[in-house]
Amino acid sequence: MLETSARLLKLLSLLQTPRDWSGTTLAEELGVGVRTVRRDVDKLRNLGYPVEAVPGVAGYRLGAGASLPPLLLDDEEAVAVAIGLRGSAAGGVAGLEESSVRALTKLEQVLPSRLRHRVRLLQSVAVPAAQGAVVDPEVLLAVAAVCRDHQRLRFDYSSHDGTASVRTTEPHRLVHTGRRWYLTAWDLDREDWRTYRLDRMVLRIPVGPRFTPRALPSEVFEGIASGGYKYQAVFRVHASAFAVGDRLSSTVAAVEAVDESTCLVRTGSNSLDELVLYMGLLGFAFEVVSPPEVAEHARTVAARLAGA
């Protein structure tokens, strides 16, 4: 009986992989005959799992059911899910914090002690970033849908200085920087690529017609690093572009090599203190290339720290 139960769990785990499984392949994975696989599939169906037959290949797939089946995760998957839930519990999408905490509590109750230790170890040494603006989950899902379906999107938008406008776009991709959600899109009125913060958008429904996606140039992501902020700055860092890029996400800063030991970093922030201190904490010598107010503020912060 225990052997049969273990085999059913393994079969369910295999079927949760998004692919079609032939009866022969499942038999090889389980170390049994094809007839045994058929009987085990019937047992899963009797337990309420929607195991569908795949015509033509004498195979099976797990369909969508009326209720969520138990998820079977290996050690690495379980740790990854727990870490993701901790990040979601910290905020970022309105209304998901409480749900994430509940899901995380359920997961940690069934984690083996060795995995709980790994999750808590990562939590103890990770420093949470400052929380960014919160996004309405309905907005997030709606924008994700039009990106997937290549449908035009109109929305009211408020820029960082409070200027309101109506945008008509061809949405391309969602980008999460760790603090904020952005949409990269082709602005039809401005005839150029733009990035928009989702927390500043009010969608106009219904959405527009379908479109053929354009090729997205790499420099659009540089706009996410600095665009939409009150201050955009350029720093000359005395370290290789590889060393600096290893510490900075492409959605936080754009790194451009000058030579083997120098690079330019383009980034942005709504706070002069954040800009200067962020660069200072990288651990490399640097100079402010532009703008002048960032250079002046760097001198002010340096004097403040020296006085401490």
N, C-alpha and C positions, 0 to 999 in steps of 0.2 A: 504493500500500500504506500509506504513512504517513497519507494522508488518511482511508482506511478505518479505521485503528487509532484515529486521533483522534476519528472520528465514533462508534466503539464506546464509547470512554471517556466521551464526552459523553452518549451514550444511557444508559450505566450510571449516570452521575451524575444524570440526570433521573429514572430509575426509582427511585433511592434516596430521592427525596422521597416521603413517605408519602401517596400519592394514586393514583387511577386515571388513567392516561393513555390518551386515544384515539389511534388510529393517525394520524389527521389532525393532531392537535395535535403529536405527536412529529415528524411530517414537517415541519411548519412550523418547529419549534424547530431541527431539524437541517438544514433547507434542502434536503431531498430528497423523493422521492415516497413514497407509502404502501407500494408494493411493496418499495422499498429498506429501509424500516423493518422490514417483515416478514422480509426476508433477514437484517438485522442482529440482530433478535431471535433468529432461529434460530442465528446464530453465537454469541450470548451463551449460549444454552441448551447448545450443543455444548461450550462452555468450562466448563460446570458451574453457571451462574447460574440459579436457579429463577424464570424469568420466566413469570408466570402470565397466561393469557388471561382477560379480564374479560367475562363474557357480557352481551349486551344492548347494549354500547356499542362493540363492536369495538375493545377497548382492552387495556392491559397493566398489570400491577403486578409489583413484585419481591417474591417470597415469601421465607419463611424457609428457608434452606438448611442442609445438614449442616455446612457450614463457613462461617466469616466471610469475605465477599467483601472485596476491597480497598475502603477508604473513599476517596471522592474529595471533598476539602475545598477550599473557596476560601480565600483568604488570611486573612480574618477568622475563619473557622471553625477553621482550623489554629492560630491564635494562641490562640483561646479554649480549645481542647482542651489545648494545652500548658500554659496557665496553670492550668487545672483540675487537670491531672495533678500539677503542682508542689504545689498545695495539698493534694491527696490524699497525696502522698509525705511530707508533713510530719506525717501522722498524723490521728487522729480516728476511724477505723474499723479495728479490729484486723485485722492480716493483709494490709491493702491497700497498706501502704507499699512493700513490695518489688515487688509487681505494678505499682504506679504508676511506680516508678523504671524498671522494665524497659520499660514502654510508652512512657514519656517519652524514654528513650534511643533507641528505635526511631524515634519521631517526629522527634526532633531530627536524626537521621542523614539524613533525607530532606527536611528543611525547607530551602528556598532561604536563602541567606545573609541576604537582606533581612528574612526572617521570624525567623530565629534572633536577629538583632540586636534586633528588637522585643521578643521574649520575654525576652532577657537584660537589656534595658533596664528592663523592668517589674520583673524580679527584683531588679535592683540598687537600685532606689529604694523597693521595698516593704518595710515593716517587719513581720516575722511576729508575730502575736499569741501570747501565752502559750498553750501547748498545753493543751487541756482533757482531760477523761476520755475514755478509749478505749472504743468501743462494739463489741460482738460483731456482725459483719456478718450472722450468722444472725438475731439479734434485730432488727436494722434491717430486713431483708427481710421477716421475718414480720409486724412491725408495719405496714410499708408495705402488705402484702397485705390485712390486716384493715381498714385505712383505706379501701383501694380497694373492697373487697367489702362494706363496712358490716356486719361481723360483730363480735359482742361479744368482749371479750378479758379474761381473768383473769390476774393475775400477782402474784407476791410483790414487795413494794416496801420499800426501806429509805430512810427520810427522812434529812435531813442530820445529825440528832442520833442516828442509828442505830436509831430505832424501826422495827420490822418490822410489816408489815400485809399483808393480802390485799385486792387491789382488783378489783372487777368493773366494767368500763367499756364505754362505747360510743365507740370510738376515732374521732377526727375527722381530725386532720392531724399530720404530722411537721413539726417546725420545727428548723432548724439555725442557731445563732447565730454560728457561726464557731469556737466553742470546745466546744459541747456539742450533743447531739441531744435534743430534747424531743418528747413526745407530748401533744397537747391532746385531752382526752376528757371525756365526761360520766360522772361517777362515780355509779353507780346506788345505792350505799349512802348516799352523802352528798347525793344529789340536787342536785348542783351541778357546774359546770365545774372541772376541775383540770388542772394541767400536771405531767408526770412526766419525770424524766431517764431516758433509756434505759439508761445505764450502771448504774442502780440497780434495774433490773427483771429478774426471773426469770420467764419466761413459763410459763403452765400450758396445755399442749396436751392435747386438741384445743380449738379455739376454740369460741365459743358461737354461738347462732343469729343470723340476719340481723336488722337493725333499720332503721327509717326515720331518716335523719340529721336532727338538730335544727339550727336556725339558730345559728351561732356568733357570740356577741356580740364586738364589737371589744375590750372590756376584757380578754378572755381573754389576748390577746397582751401586755397590760401585766403580767399575772402571770408571763409568761416572763421579762420584763425584771428583775423583782425577786423573784418567788416562788421557793421552793426554796433560797434563800440564807440564811445565818446572819444577815446584816444587810440590812435594807431601809431605804433612806434617801430623804428628799425634800430637794431643793435648790432654792433660788430663784436663778435665773440672770438677770443683768442683760444680756439680749440678747433679740431677738425669737424666738418659737417657731420661725419659719421658719429663722433662722440656726442655731439649736441643733439642730433636727431634721435639718438638712442634714448634720450631723456625727455623728448618732447613729442607728443602726438601731432600728426599732420593737421588735426582739427584744432590744435591749440596754437601752433606756430608754424610758419613756413621757414625752412632752413635752406640757405643757398651757399654753396661752397665758394670761397674767394680763392684760396689756395689750400695746401695740405694742412696748414695749421691755423686757418682763419675762416670764419663763415659769417654770413649775415642772417639775422633772425628777425622776421617780421611777425608781430603779434599785436594784440589789442586788449583793452580793458576799459571799464568805466571808472577805474580808480588809478590815480597816479601812484599811490602807495603800492597797490597790488602789482603794477607793472614793474616798478623798480625792485621791490623785494623778491618777486618771482624770479627775475633774472639774476639777482644776487645769490639766491639759494641754489642756482644751478652748479655752483662751485667752480666757475671759470671766470677769468678776467674779461671785462667787456667795456665797451664805450657806447654812448648814446649817439647814434647818427642823426636821428630826427624823431620827433620835433623838438624845438628848443625848450618847451615847457617841461618835457620829460627830463632833459639834461639838467635843467635848473632844479627840478624836484629831486633828482638823484643827489645833487650837492646838498640839498636840505636834509635828506634822509641820512646821508653820510655824516653830516655834522651832528645830527641827533644821536646816531649810534656811537660816534666818537665820544660824545659827552656822557654816554652811559658807562 
